[in-house]
Amino acid sequence: MKAFLHIGTEKTGTTTIQYFLARNRQNLLDDGFLYPHSPEEKDEPKFANCTHTKLAAFSANKLQDMHKYMKITNSETLSKFQNKFQIELAEELNQTNAKKVIFSNEHCSSRLVQKEEIERLKKLLEPFFEEIKIIIYLRRQDKFLLSAYSTAVIGGRTEPFGLPSKEEIEQRYDYWNILQKWESVFGKENIVVRVFEREQMIGGNPLSDFTNLLEIDITKRYKIVKPLNESLDADSLEFLRLINRYIPIFIDNDFNQNRVKIIQFLRHYSKYYSERTYFSMPKDAIENFMLNFEDSNRQVANYFLNRTDGKLFINNFQNENEGYLKKLTIKKIFEIITYFLKDRIKKIYQRRS
């Protein structure tokens, strides 16, 4: 069998790809592809259980937030999980008639930062496959940073925006550093690098690009999905950050459904009623941040994409509009709250009638 291991990176349309793969399991199987169930975590929030979180959770050296979501809290529960997962994965792979298997989890690129963690993942998979291809999408680092901040706020962050530490820059945003580790374990010939820019993706989006890469003809009978996990506008995002300290993520070790509903409401407000202006940084701040990656991006472009000009990304931030960065006003806070109250009152009357 041949495996395609899609490792992200984060904020490159991974949720949309994973939801498409999960929704089209039977169609994929009819075409010789298995998108396995065993690596999924069923207790995660909507859409998250389409991703193969268990791959990263199994391979990581230490407990992380993804383990908490899976209720793995100590070395004993981690060991039990690892043993059980190995058995379940082996059973599913040994029973399939598919010749190709697709794995997808962005935590593999963001949480497996040590070479030995990547080696542990390879050791888990290699007994079943003659070939393992690593697929990774790279997003311009400033856009990745801003999108990651938005995701963190949706996940409960209360701290205001700030630049990442030197260690985080190296582990999460330095693509040359990330790719060197994966190459050292799987080999350069098995690393497929794609660039997350509309102009550089087949069909202009990651889903079309990914399916073309795997030679999956989605024009036949596949169920197409809309882009998921779209960002909140700047005001809605800041509103959520401010109220995060008062709304716990978990209640009695389970997801707080009231918080889930608030986020759904903010997404609706952001999409249909806001000014659709998204959080960004001023150009000088972006320029200073991107200086960290000039050499790294050039090395990736030269070595993995054979680009003699050393250009990894086409779009230059110098040609884009000035960044949006301002405080949330009292007027906007009341506007959001009023919209929320109108929506709640309307639903109450609908239930009574």
C-alpha positions, 0 to 999 in steps of 0.5 A: 500500500501507499500512504499520503500523510498530509501534515498541514501546516495549520491555517492552510484549509486543512479542516475543509480538506479533512471534512471533504475526505470524511464526507466522501469516505465511500466514494474514495473507497470506490476509487481505491482510497481509504480515509481511516476512522481509527486515527480520529478523535470522536469526542472533539468538537464539530469538524475536528473529529474529521482530522487524524489527531491520534497520529500526533497524540501518539507520537508526541514526547510530552502531553499537550493541549490535544491530549487534554481534549482526548482526556489523556492526563498522565503517563498511564492514560497515555500508554493505554491510549497508545497501545489501544490506538496501535491495535485499532489502526493495525486492524483497520489497515489490515482489513482494507482492500484499498491500495492507497491510504490518506492520513491528515492532521495539521498537528503533525507539523506543529506539535511534532517538533523533535526528530524522534517524534517524527521517527515515532510516527514513521515507525507506527506507519511503515510496517503497512506501506511500501511508500509514504508521501508527506504533503505539506502546505506553506502559508506566508508567515505573517498571514499564518501568524494572524490566522493562528491568533484568530484560532487561539482566541476562538479556542479561549485565548484571553491575552492580546495579540503579540509576536511569537517567541524566538522558540515558537518562530523556529518551531512553527514558522521557520519552514526550512527548519520544519522540512529538514526534520521531516526530510531527515526521517522520510527522505527528500523524495517523499516530501511534497511541498505546496504553497498556500497562495491562490495563484500557486494552487491548482483550481485556486484553492487547497481542496482542488489542489489536494485532490488533483495532487492525489489524482482524485476526480471530484467532478464525478460523484463527490460531495463538495464542501464549502470552506470551513473555519472562516475567520471572524472580523476584527471587532468580533474577534476582539469581542470574543477575546474580552469575554473569554475570561468569563466563559469557560471552555469546559464545564464538568470536563465537557465542552461548554455548549453555551460558548459554542453557541456564542461563537456560532452567533459571532460567526453569523454576525461577522459574515452577514452584518459586520464591516468584514474588516479583518485583524492585521498588522501595519506594514512596518510590523509585517516587514520586520516579522518577515525578515526572520524568514528571508533565508529560510524561505529562499532555502525552501524555494531552492531546495524543495521547489527547484526555484532558482530565484528563491521566491517561495511566495508570489504575493508581496505584503508591500503591495497590500493594503495597510493593516487594520489594527484598532481598539474595539469601541464601546459603540461596537460592543453595544452593536454586537450585544444588541444583535445578539439580544435581537436574535435571542428574542426572535428565537424565543418568540418563534418557539412560543408561536 
